Amino acid sequence: MSIAKKEYKRVTTKSLVDMKRTGEKISMLTAYDYTMAKIVDGAGVDVILVGDSASNVMAGHETTLPITLDQMIYHASSVIRAVNRALVVVDLPFGTYQSDPKEALRSAIRIMKESGAHSVKLEGGKEVKESIKRILNAGIPVMGHLGLTPQSIYKFGTYTVRAKEEQEAEQLKEDALMLEKIGCFGIILEKIPAELAKEVADSVSIPVIGIGAGNGVDGQVLVLPDMIGMTHEFNPRFLRRYMNLYEDMTKAISQYVTDVKNVDFPSDTEQY
């Protein structure tokens, strides 16, 4: 059944709640730079996540842990300059909010003031409750993130599906209700069983966005370089590649190299 899609000149946190209420699914993608963000925004994506996944896809790190607050602000600033419609959410990087609610607030304020972002996202449930409350009390919108939380990868020891066992599933449900109660405007659920994700989405009034969490949630998010096939070694079950840019770009660049070597580029019509 298709849902009538409302045209939003500017997507806000209220827009997302309205989408959930009316049954319109929410589209969300990552972006880390001006050029790609302009394309993503122009294509009609509702939410752009300036993710700490930039640590992996932009900087080549094995995990999201090394990226710094200054680097996240740089990426967020680049994205914000390109965006006219989408809501921009920026990840608080590892180490900027876990230990001290005051530091969490300082980090969030820096992101909002220095990049012009619309909101922040951080990972975790009850263990980061006080940090979230401190940020919310300053008037900064917060999106939660439960399930597989990549900043805790060394604690988990694996990127496997989370909350398959009853105890962890119950804690996740409690954390989701807590995030809603304290004022988060949305939650990302990463790599958990689809049935559990739907149960969580049905239990809260705020939007729940899934990545590897089935289709019973309120929207979906993917990492843009994965979705358009710029990366080719990362192949989880939940990833649908809509393009194969790795192959197309490799062919194009190889052809460019050949044309330069053969003095075929530039041609007479391509010079002054």
C-alpha positions in Angstrom: 0.0 0.0 0.0 1.5 3.3 -1.0 1.3 6.3 1.3 0.6 9.8 0.0 3.9 11.7 0.4 3.8 15.2 1.8 6.2 17.7 0.2 8.4 19.3 2.9 10.3 22.4 1.9 12.5 21.8 4.9 12.6 18.6 6.9 12.6 19.1 10.7 12.4 16.8 13.7 8.6 17.6 13.7 8.4 16.5 10.0 9.8 13.1 11.0 7.3 12.6 13.7 4.5 13.6 11.3 5.9 11.0 8.8 5.7 8.3 11.4 2.2 9.3 12.3 0.9 9.2 8.7 2.9 6.1 7.8 5.3 7.7 5.3 8.7 6.0 5.5 11.7 8.1 6.2 14.8 8.0 3.9 18.2 8.6 5.4 21.7 8.4 3.9 25.2 9.5 5.0 27.2 12.2 3.4 30.5 13.7 4.3 31.3 16.4 1.8 29.7 19.2 -0.2 29.5 17.6 -3.6 27.9 14.4 -2.5 25.6 16.1 0.0 24.2 18.4 -2.7 23.3 15.4 -4.8 21.8 13.5 -1.9 19.7 16.5 -0.8 18.6 17.3 -4.4 17.4 13.7 -4.8 15.0 14.2 -2.0 16.5 12.3 0.9 14.8 13.3 4.2 17.7 13.0 6.6 21.4 13.2 6.0 23.7 11.7 8.6 27.2 13.0 8.8 28.3 9.7 10.3 31.5 8.8 12.1 31.6 6.2 9.4 33.7 8.9 7.7 36.5 7.3 9.8 36.2 4.2 7.6 35.1 5.4 4.2 36.9 8.7 4.0 40.0 8.2 6.1 40.5 4.4 5.8 40.5 3.5 9.4 39.5 0.0 10.5 36.9 1.4 13.0 35.0 4.6 13.7 37.0 5.3 16.9 39.9 7.4 15.5 37.9 10.2 14.0 38.0 13.4 16.1 35.5 16.1 17.0 37.3 18.7 14.8 37.2 16.3 11.9 33.4 15.7 12.4 32.9 19.4 12.5 34.8 19.8 9.2 32.7 17.1 7.5 29.5 18.5 8.9 30.3 22.1 7.8 30.9 20.8 4.3 27.5 19.0 4.2 25.6 21.9 5.7 26.7 24.3 3.0 25.1 22.0 0.4 21.8 21.3 2.0 18.5 23.1 1.3 15.9 20.5 2.4 17.2 17.6 4.4 17.6 17.4 8.2 21.3 17.1 9.0 22.2 14.8 11.9 25.9 14.7 13.1 27.5 11.9 15.1 29.3 12.7 18.3 32.5 10.8 17.9 33.9 8.3 20.4 35.3 9.8 23.5 33.4 13.1 23.4 30.3 12.2 25.5 30.7 8.8 27.3 32.4 9.8 30.5 31.2 13.3 31.4 27.8 14.9 30.6 29.5 18.4 30.7 32.0 17.3 28.0 29.1 15.8 26.0 27.3 19.2 26.1 30.5 21.0 25.1 31.0 18.6 22.2 27.4 19.0 21.0 27.5 22.8 21.3 30.7 22.9 19.2 29.1 20.8 16.5 26.0 23.0 16.4 27.8 26.3 16.5 30.8 25.6 14.3 29.1 23.5 11.6 25.5 24.8 11.6 24.1 21.3 12.0 20.5 20.6 13.0 21.0 17.8 15.5 23.4 15.3 17.0 23.4 11.5 17.3 25.1 9.4 19.9 25.3 5.7 20.7 24.0 3.9 23.8 21.2 3.6 26.2 21.0 4.0 30.0 24.8 4.3 30.3 24.7 7.7 28.4 21.4 8.9 29.7 22.8 11.8 31.7 24.8 13.0 28.7 21.7 12.9 26.5 19.7 14.8 29.1 22.3 17.5 29.4 22.4 18.0 25.7 18.6 18.1 25.4 18.3 20.6 28.2 20.4 23.0 26.1 17.8 22.8 23.3 19.9 20.6 21.0 17.9 17.8 19.3 19.3 14.3 19.9 18.9 11.1 18.0 19.7 7.8 19.8 21.4 4.7 18.4 20.9 1.2 19.8 21.7 -2.4 18.8 25.1 -2.7 17.1 26.9 0.4 18.2 30.2 0.6 16.2 32.0 2.8 18.8 31.8 -0.2 21.2 33.1 -2.7 18.7 36.1 -3.7 20.9 33.6 -4.5 23.7 31.5 -6.7 21.4 34.4 -8.2 19.6 32.3 -8.7 16.4 29.9 -7.0 14.0 27.4 -9.8 14.3 23.7 -9.2 14.9 22.8 -7.9 18.3 19.9 -8.5 20.7 19.2 -12.1 19.6 19.2 -13.2 23.2 16.3 -12.3 25.5 18.2 -10.4 28.1 19.9 -8.0 25.5 16.6 -7.7 23.6 14.7 -6.6 26.8 17.4 -4.1 27.7 17.2 -2.7 24.1 13.4 -2.2 24.5 13.9 -0.5 27.8 16.5 1.8 26.4 14.3 2.7 23.5 11.5 3.7 25.8 13.9 5.6 28.0 15.3 7.6 24.9 11.8 8.5 24.0 10.9 9.5 27.5 13.8 11.9 28.0 13.2 13.6 24.7 15.1 12.1 21.8 13.4 12.9 18.5 14.4 9.5 16.9 16.3 6.3 17.2 18.6 4.3 14.9 18.4 0.6 15.3 21.4 -1.2 13.8 21.7 -4.9 12.9 19.1 -6.4 15.2 16.3 -9.0 14.4 13.6 -7.6 12.3 10.8 -8.8 14.6 12.4 -7.0 17.6 12.9 -3.8 15.6 9.3 -3.7 14.6 8.3 -4.3 18.2 10.4 -1.3 19.3 9.1 0.9 16.5 5.5 0.1 17.4 6.2 0.8 21.1 7.4 4.4 20.7 5.9 7.5 19.2 9.2 8.8 17.8 10.6 7.6 14.4 12.8 4.5 14.4 15.3 4.2 11.5 16.8 0.9 10.7 20.0 -0.4 9.2 19.9 -4.1 9.0 16.8 -4.1 11.1 14.1 -5.2 8.7 11.2 -3.3 7.1 8.9 -2.9 10.1 10.6 0.3 11.2 9.8 3.9 10.2 12.6 4.4 7.8 16.0 3.2 6.5 19.6 4.5 6.5 22.6 3.3 4.5 26.2 4.5 4.1 26.2 6.3 0.8 29.5 4.9 -0.6 28.2 1.4 0.1 24.8 2.1 -1.5 26.2 3.5 -4.7 28.9 0.8 -4.9 32.0 2.9 -4.4 33.1 0.3 -1.9 33.1 -3.3 -3.0 34.6 -5.4 -0.2 31.8 -4.7 2.3 28.8 -7.0 1.6 26.4 -7.4 4.6 23.0 -9.0 4.0 21.2 -5.7 4.6 23.1 -3.7 1.9 21.5 -3.2 -1.5 23.8 -1.6 -4.0 21.9 0.7 -6.3 25.0 1.3 -8.6 28.4 -0.2 -9.2 30.5 3.0 -9.1 33.7 1.1 -8.2 33.6 -0.7 -11.5 32.4 2.3 -13.5 35.0 4.7 -12.0 37.8 2.2 -12.5 37.0 1.8 -16.2 36.7 5.6 -16.6 40.0 6.3 -14.9 41.8 3.6 -16.8 40.5 5.0 -20.0 41.7 8.5 -19.0 45.2 7.1 -18.3 45.2 5.4 -21.7 44.1 8.6 -23.5 46.8 10.7 -21.8 49.5 8.1 -22.5 48.4 8.0 -26.2 48.1 11.8 -26.5 44.5 11.3 -27.3 43.5 13.7 -24.5 43.2 16.6 -24.8 42.0 16.7 -28.5 42.0 19.7 -30.7 38.6 20.7 -29.5 39.6 20.4 -25.9 42.3 23.0 -25.9 42.5 26.8 -26.4 
